[in-house]
Amino acid sequence: MRHYLIYVLFVLAIGGMVALVVNVFGEEQAAPPLAAALETDLEELPETFAAGIETDLEDLPETFAVLSETFDEPIADSDIVRIKTLASNPALDEANIHALGTIDVIFEGRPTTLTLETEVYREDGTYLYLYVFGDPDVVEALDERIMAYYEEMGI
């Protein structure tokens, strides 16, 4: 009987040590309290890169033709038709941002995915603010092309 008691004490001691190790090292990986999370410096947060362009719904194919000049291959017509269909949905609330999905493009020889969102305004037709999110270098190149396009148009 004495051997069983020693064995039980040994198992309890080992279990206690495991619990102590988990408690000591487990707290370091725990999420910070909400107050500390709210005090996080904005510079520590990851940057989100987006380019934006304004367009009429009817001019969306021409707008994508301008954006396509940034890529190795033009944006697929099927993607343009899908995005135009989604953006023309009358159920979209005005002045709210709506997701339009993603498109796959090739930029400088490497495939990348762009995420599209839009704000819709319906005065004298349908007007869109189109936001394109992606890798920083892709968004920078898109932004440069959009600025050049605006300069060409005198805007």
C-alpha positions in Angstrom: 0.0 0.0 0.0 2.9 2.3 0.8 4.2 1.9 -2.7 0.9 3.0 -4.2 0.9 6.1 -2.0 4.4 7.1 -3.1 3.4 6.5 -6.7 0.3 8.7 -6.3 2.4 11.5 -4.7 5.0 11.2 -7.5 2.3 11.5 -10.2 0.8 14.5 -8.3 4.2 16.2 -8.0 4.9 15.7 -11.8 1.4 17.0 -12.6 2.0 20.0 -10.4 5.2 20.8 -12.1 3.6 20.6 -15.5 0.8 22.9 -14.4 3.4 25.3 -13.0 5.3 25.4 -16.3 2.2 25.9 -18.3 1.1 28.7 -16.0 4.4 30.5 -16.2 5.1 30.1 -19.9 1.4 30.2 -21.0 0.8 33.7 -19.8 3.5 35.2 -22.1 1.4 34.1 -25.1 -1.9 35.2 -23.7 -3.7 38.1 -25.5 -3.1 41.5 -23.9 -6.0 43.0 -21.9 -8.5 45.0 -23.9 -7.2 48.3 -22.5 -3.7 47.6 -23.6 -4.9 46.5 -27.0 -6.7 49.8 -27.4 -3.6 51.8 -26.6 -1.6 50.1 -29.4 0.3 52.7 -31.4 -1.1 53.1 -35.0 2.4 52.9 -36.4 2.6 49.3 -35.2 -0.4 48.1 -37.1 0.1 46.7 -40.6 -0.5 49.1 -43.5 -3.3 48.5 -45.9 -2.5 49.6 -49.4 -5.3 50.7 -51.8 -5.6 52.7 -54.9 -8.8 54.5 -55.8 -10.4 55.7 -59.0 -13.8 57.4 -59.8 -15.9 56.2 -62.7 -19.4 56.1 -64.1 -20.8 52.6 -64.2 -21.1 52.8 -68.0 -17.4 53.7 -68.2 -16.2 50.8 -66.1 -14.8 48.8 -69.1 -12.7 51.9 -70.1 -11.6 52.4 -66.5 -10.4 48.8 -66.4 -8.6 49.3 -69.7 -6.7 52.1 -68.0 -5.9 49.9 -65.0 -4.9 47.0 -67.3 -2.0 49.1 -68.6 -0.2 48.5 -65.3 -0.3 44.7 -65.8 1.5 42.3 -68.1 -1.9 41.1 -69.4 -5.2 42.9 -69.5 -7.8 42.3 -66.8 -10.1 39.5 -68.1 -13.4 40.6 -69.7 -15.2 38.1 -67.5 -13.9 39.8 -64.4 -15.0 43.2 -65.8 -18.5 41.9 -66.6 -18.8 40.3 -63.2 -17.8 43.5 -61.4 -20.1 45.7 -63.5 -23.0 43.3 -62.7 -22.2 43.5 -59.0 -21.8 47.2 -59.0 -25.0 47.8 -60.9 -27.1 46.0 -58.3 -29.8 48.5 -57.2 -29.9 46.9 -53.7 -26.5 48.3 -52.9 -26.8 51.1 -50.4 -25.4 54.5 -51.5 -22.3 55.8 -49.8 -21.5 52.5 -48.2 -18.5 50.4 -49.1 -19.4 47.1 -50.8 -17.1 44.2 -51.6 -16.9 43.3 -55.3 -14.6 40.3 -55.0 -11.1 39.7 -56.3 -9.4 39.5 -59.6 -6.2 37.7 -60.6 -3.6 39.7 -62.6 0.0 39.3 -63.5 2.3 42.2 -62.4 6.0 42.2 -63.5 5.9 38.5 -64.3 4.3 37.3 -61.0 0.7 36.5 -60.4 -1.1 38.5 -57.7 -4.7 39.0 -56.5 -6.4 42.3 -56.2 -9.4 42.9 -53.9 -12.0 45.4 -55.2 -14.5 47.4 -53.2 -16.8 50.2 -54.2 -18.9 53.1 -53.0 -22.0 53.7 -55.2 -23.8 57.0 -55.8 -26.9 57.3 -57.9 -27.4 60.8 -59.1 -27.9 61.2 -62.9 -26.8 57.6 -63.4 -24.6 55.4 -61.3 -21.3 56.7 -60.1 -18.6 54.6 -58.5 -15.6 55.1 -56.3 -13.6 52.0 -57.0 -11.0 50.9 -54.4 -8.3 48.4 -55.3 -6.3 46.6 -52.5 -3.2 44.5 -53.1 0.5 44.2 -52.6 2.2 47.5 -51.9 4.2 47.6 -55.1 1.2 46.7 -57.2 -1.0 49.4 -55.6 1.8 52.0 -56.0 2.0 51.2 -59.7 -1.8 51.4 -60.0 -1.8 54.7 -58.2 0.8 56.1 -60.5 -1.2 55.0 -63.5 -4.4 56.5 -62.1 -2.7 59.8 -61.4 -1.3 59.9 -65.0 -4.8 59.1 -66.3 -6.2 62.0 -64.3 -3.5 64.3 -65.6 -4.3 63.2 -69.2 -7.9 64.1 -68.6 -7.0 67.4 -67.0 -8.4 66.6 -63.6 
